[in-house]
Amino acid sequence: MNLFGLERKEIERAMLERGLPAFRGRQIYRAIYARGASSFESMTDLPKGLREELALDYAIERPKIASRHVSKDGTTKHLVELWDGRNVECVHIPEPSFAPGASARLAEASRRRPSRSTFCLSTQVGCPLKCSFCFSGTIRFERNLTAGEILAQFLLARGALSEAKARSNIVFMGMGEPLLNSEAVLKAIRILTDDEAFSISPRRITVSTAGMVEELARFAAEAPPVGLAISLHATTDEVRSRVMPINRKHPLEELLDAARALPIPKRRRITFEYVLLGGENDGPEDAKRLASLLRGIKAKVNLIAYNPWPGAPHERSSPRATSRFLEILADSGLTASLRRSRGDDVLAACGQLANQLPVGAIPVN
């Protein structure tokens, strides 16, 4: 029985069934997640004889990193080999704790503090949604990931860092649609936010969805108060259905009505993600329609530069069109920002994950 990926109550139950007190389960749970233990031998707070007995019946098995590809900007893409030999990708994006151009004194003081790290995790092997701007949609969907396979991506990517104390942000924006794998994603989030496991604040976790209307309300009700990001990417049903086939099932009006009905905590907003496709959805009228569509929703907009990949069918929006789009949103009163592309030289940027070796990259085994 593999204990990695189980919640505290599940490990406690397994120990109770063995005739051990529940606190032994809590000890094992903390060792696996808070300390990153990969064997019972390393759990020195357990009696030696008990460690030997447990090792006969239980395992602490995690997927492994098959290769790493480091971008010139420091972003690292990890190819993770799963228990059945399939692969997914996750990404570590380092963020300095000081702004570029900061004074030498401020920069030096900031270097002594842990920097921020963002970890982009996958939830499925492949993706069934087939969005035309996303490389993941070009590969065959095979299965959902387990909670353990989701958690392992974070543990492995964080473990590869030299500065493990860096403040961690987690975004479920890798391969797959998280709300088509809600049970495993919710379980992973509960472990990530548990003070006896990874102790990550829910405010530092964001789940991105293409708009699974039937799952939105349930997920919002059952998940800790994590951030929610909805992929919009168009302002008309015609364009959205062309680039996001899910729109044929859940058109814009239905999706936005569902967003309005969500119980958003005070001082929190839904993020609407919008990838700018040159000449397709980046005109002034698109920006005005977007502002109109989001009226009445506690919203902010995250504009995304399109990151091409081999055989990609779209073009990146021009700097002029991007600036104009941002300006119109700001004039309408919306909070909007442009996500800077990171790791695009190793196919690690938004929309580029597809288990593909980047041209010229050297694997680090």
C-alpha positions in Angstrom: 0.0 0.0 0.0 1.5 3.3 -1.1 1.0 6.0 1.5 2.2 8.9 -0.7 -0.9 10.9 -1.8 -3.1 9.8 1.2 -4.6 12.4 3.5 -3.9 12.4 7.3 -7.2 10.7 8.1 -6.5 7.9 5.6 -3.0 7.2 7.0 -4.4 7.3 10.6 -7.1 4.8 9.6 -4.5 2.5 8.1 -2.6 2.6 11.4 -5.7 2.0 13.5 -6.6 -1.0 11.4 -3.1 -2.3 12.2 -3.7 -1.9 15.9 -1.5 1.2 16.3 -2.6 4.5 17.9 -3.8 7.3 15.5 -0.8 9.5 16.5 1.5 7.1 14.6 -0.5 7.9 11.5 0.0 11.6 12.2 3.7 11.1 12.6 4.0 9.3 9.3 1.9 11.9 7.6 4.1 14.8 8.8 7.2 12.9 7.8 6.0 12.2 4.3 4.9 15.8 3.5 6.4 18.3 5.9 9.8 16.6 5.9 9.8 14.9 2.5 10.6 11.4 3.9 10.8 8.8 1.2 11.4 5.8 3.5 10.4 4.5 6.9 14.1 4.2 7.8 14.4 8.0 7.9 11.4 8.4 10.3 13.6 8.4 13.4 10.7 9.5 15.7 9.3 6.0 15.2 10.7 2.9 17.0 13.2 1.0 14.9 11.2 -2.2 15.1 8.0 -0.5 14.0 9.8 1.1 11.0 11.0 -2.3 9.9 7.5 -3.8 10.2 5.8 -0.9 8.4 8.3 -1.2 5.5 7.1 -4.8 4.9 3.5 -3.7 4.2 3.6 -0.1 3.1 5.6 2.0 0.6 6.3 5.7 0.1 6.7 5.8 -3.6 6.7 9.0 -5.7 7.1 9.6 -9.4 10.5 10.8 -10.5 11.9 13.5 -12.7 12.9 12.1 -16.0 14.6 15.3 -17.3 14.9 19.0 -16.7 15.2 21.8 -19.1 16.4 25.2 -17.9 15.4 28.4 -19.7 17.8 31.4 -20.1 15.5 33.3 -17.7 15.8 30.6 -15.0 12.5 28.9 -15.6 12.8 25.1 -15.3 10.5 22.6 -17.0 10.5 19.2 -15.4 9.4 16.1 -17.2 7.9 13.8 -14.6 7.7 10.0 -15.1 4.6 8.6 -13.5 4.1 5.2 -11.9 2.7 3.7 -15.1 5.5 5.1 -17.3 3.4 8.0 -18.7 4.8 11.5 -18.4 3.5 15.0 -17.5 5.3 18.3 -17.3 5.4 20.9 -14.5 7.3 24.2 -14.4 9.2 26.1 -11.7 9.2 29.9 -12.3 11.6 31.8 -10.0 10.7 35.4 -9.1 13.3 37.7 -7.5 12.2 39.4 -4.3 13.3 42.8 -5.8 12.2 44.6 -9.0 14.6 44.9 -11.9 16.4 48.3 -11.6 16.2 48.4 -7.8 19.0 50.2 -6.0 22.0 48.1 -5.1 21.2 48.5 -1.4 17.6 47.3 -1.8 18.7 44.5 -4.1 21.3 43.2 -1.6 18.8 43.4 1.2 16.2 41.5 -0.9 18.7 38.8 -1.8 19.0 37.9 1.9 15.2 37.2 2.0 13.8 34.1 0.4 12.6 34.8 -3.2 9.2 33.8 -4.6 8.8 30.6 -6.6 5.8 29.8 -8.7 5.1 26.1 -9.4 2.8 25.3 -12.4 1.3 21.8 -11.9 -0.5 19.5 -14.3 -3.7 17.6 -13.5 -4.1 15.2 -16.5 -2.0 13.3 -18.9 -2.9 15.2 -22.1 -6.0 17.3 -22.2 -9.4 16.4 -23.7 -10.5 20.1 -24.3 -8.4 20.7 -27.5 -8.2 24.5 -27.2 -6.5 25.6 -30.5 -3.9 27.9 -28.8 -2.6 25.3 -26.4 0.0 22.7 -27.2 -1.4 20.3 -24.6 -4.6 19.9 -26.6 -2.6 18.4 -29.5 -1.7 15.3 -27.6 -4.0 12.4 -26.7 -5.8 12.5 -23.4 -4.9 9.4 -21.5 -6.1 9.7 -17.9 -6.5 11.9 -14.8 -3.6 12.2 -12.3 -3.9 11.0 -8.8 -3.6 13.4 -5.8 -0.1 11.8 -5.2 1.0 12.4 -8.8 -0.1 16.1 -8.5 1.6 16.5 -5.1 4.8 14.8 -6.4 5.2 17.5 -9.1 5.4 20.2 -6.4 7.6 18.1 -4.1 10.0 17.2 -6.9 10.3 20.6 -8.4 10.7 22.3 -5.0 13.3 19.7 -4.0 15.4 20.5 -7.0 15.9 24.1 -5.8 19.0 25.2 -4.0 16.9 27.6 -1.9 14.1 25.5 -0.4 12.9 28.3 1.8 11.6 30.3 -1.1 8.0 31.4 -0.7 5.9 29.1 -2.9 2.9 30.0 -5.1 1.1 27.1 -6.8 -1.0 27.4 -10.0 -2.9 24.5 -11.5 -2.3 25.7 -15.0 -0.3 22.9 -16.5 -1.5 20.1 -18.7 -5.2 19.2 -18.4 -8.4 20.7 -17.1 -8.4 20.7 -13.3 -12.2 20.7 -12.9 -12.4 17.4 -14.9 -10.3 15.9 -12.1 -11.9 17.7 -9.2 -11.6 14.9 -6.6 -7.8 14.5 -7.0 -7.3 18.3 -7.2 -9.3 18.9 -4.1 -7.5 16.2 -2.2 -4.1 17.6 -3.3 -5.1 21.1 -2.2 -6.2 19.9 1.2 -2.8 18.3 1.8 -1.0 21.4 0.4 -2.8 23.7 2.8 -2.6 21.4 5.9 -0.4 22.9 8.6 1.0 19.5 9.3 1.9 18.9 5.7 3.0 21.6 3.3 1.3 24.5 5.2 0.8 26.6 2.0 -1.7 29.5 2.4 -4.8 29.0 0.2 -4.2 32.6 -1.0 -1.0 31.3 -2.7 -2.9 28.7 -4.8 -4.8 29.3 -8.0 -6.9 26.9 -9.9 -7.5 27.6 -13.6 -10.5 26.3 -15.5 -11.7 26.6 -19.1 -15.2 27.0 -17.7 -16.7 23.7 -16.5 -19.9 25.3 -15.4 -21.3 22.1 -13.8 -18.2 21.9 -11.5 -17.6 25.6 -10.7 -20.1 25.9 -7.8 -19.2 22.6 -6.2 -15.5 23.2 -6.4 -15.9 26.7 -5.0 -17.9 25.3 -2.1 -15.6 22.4 -1.3 -12.2 23.9 -1.8 -10.3 26.0 0.7 -10.4 29.7 -0.3 -8.0 29.4 -3.2 -7.9 31.7 -6.2 -10.0 30.9 -9.2 -9.0 31.7 -12.8 -11.4 31.3 -15.7 -10.0 31.1 -19.2 -12.2 33.3 -21.4 -10.0 34.1 -24.5 -12.8 35.5 -26.6 -15.7 37.9 -26.3 -18.1 36.3 -28.8 -19.5 32.7 -28.9 -18.4 32.5 -32.5 -14.7 33.1 -31.8 -14.7 31.3 -28.5 -16.2 28.1 -29.9 -13.6 28.1 -32.7 -10.6 28.4 -30.3 -12.2 26.6 -27.3 -14.6 23.8 -28.3 -15.9 23.7 -24.7 -17.8 26.9 -25.5 -20.3 24.8 -27.6 -21.3 23.1 -24.4 -21.0 26.1 -22.0 -21.4 29.3 -24.0 -20.3 32.7 -22.7 -23.6 33.8 -21.2 -23.9 30.5 -19.2 -20.3 30.7 -18.0 -20.5 34.3 -16.9 -23.8 33.7 -15.1 -22.1 30.9 -13.2 -19.2 33.2 -12.4 -21.6 35.8 -11.0 -23.2 33.3 -8.7 -19.9 32.1 -7.1 -19.4 33.0 -3.4 -16.3 35.1 -3.7 -14.7 36.0 -0.3 -14.2 39.7 0.6 -11.2 41.3 -1.0 -11.0 38.5 -3.5 -11.8 38.6 -7.2 -12.1 36.0 -10.0 -9.2 36.2 -12.5 -10.3 36.0 -16.1 -7.5 34.9 -18.4 -7.4 36.1 -22.0 -4.7 35.0 -24.4 -4.2 37.7 -27.1 -4.3 36.1 -30.6 -3.1 38.5 -33.3 -5.9 39.7 -35.5 -8.5 37.4 -34.0 -9.5 38.6 -30.5 -7.2 41.6 -29.8 -9.0 44.5 -31.4 -10.5 47.6 -29.6 -14.0 46.2 -30.0 -12.9 43.0 -28.3 -11.5 45.0 -25.4 -14.8 47.0 -25.1 -16.9 43.8 -25.2 -14.7 42.2 -22.6 -15.2 45.1 -20.2 -19.0 44.9 -20.9 -19.2 41.2 -20.3 -17.4 41.4 -17.0 -19.6 44.2 -15.6 -21.1 43.2 -12.3 -18.5 40.5 -11.6 -15.8 40.9 -9.0 -13.1 40.4 -11.7 -9.6 41.2 -12.8 -8.1 40.4 -16.2 -4.9 38.6 -16.8 -3.9 39.2 -20.4 -1.5 36.5 -21.8 0.9 36.9 -24.7 0.4 34.0 -27.1 3.3 31.6 -26.9 3.7 29.7 -30.2 4.8 26.1 -30.6 5.7 23.9 -33.6 2.7 23.9 -36.0 0.8 26.5 -33.9 -2.2 28.0 -35.9 -2.1 31.5 -34.3 0.0 34.6 -34.2 1.1 36.7 -31.3 -0.7 40.1 -30.9 1.5 43.1 -31.8 2.9 45.3 -29.0 0.7 48.2 -30.2 -2.5 46.1 -30.2 -1.6 44.7 -26.7 -1.0 48.2 -25.3 -4.3 49.5 -26.8 -6.2 46.5 -25.3 -4.8 47.1 -21.9 -5.5 50.8 -22.1 -9.2 50.2 -23.0 -9.6 47.8 -20.1 -8.0 50.3 -17.7 -10.2 53.2 -18.9 -13.3 51.0 -18.3 -12.3 50.6 -14.7 -11.1 47.0 -14.9 -7.9 45.9 -13.1 -5.8 44.3 -15.9 -2.2 43.1 -16.3 -0.1 41.4 -18.9 1.5 38.1 -18.0 5.2 38.2 -19.0 6.2 35.0 -20.9 8.7 32.9 -19.0 10.6 29.9 -20.3 9.3 30.0 -23.9 12.8 29.1 -25.2 12.3 25.6 -23.7 8.6 25.3 -24.4 7.7 26.0 -20.7 5.6 29.1 -21.1 1.8 29.2 -20.9 0.2 27.0 -23.5 3.4 25.2 -24.5 3.4 22.0 -22.3 3.0 18.8 -24.3 5.8 16.4 -23.2 8.0 17.7 -26.0 11.7 18.1 -25.8 12.6 21.7 -26.7 14.9 22.2 -29.6 18.5 22.6 -28.4 17.7 21.9 -24.8 19.9 19.5 -22.8 18.2 17.1 -20.4 19.5 17.0 -16.8 19.0 13.6 -15.4 
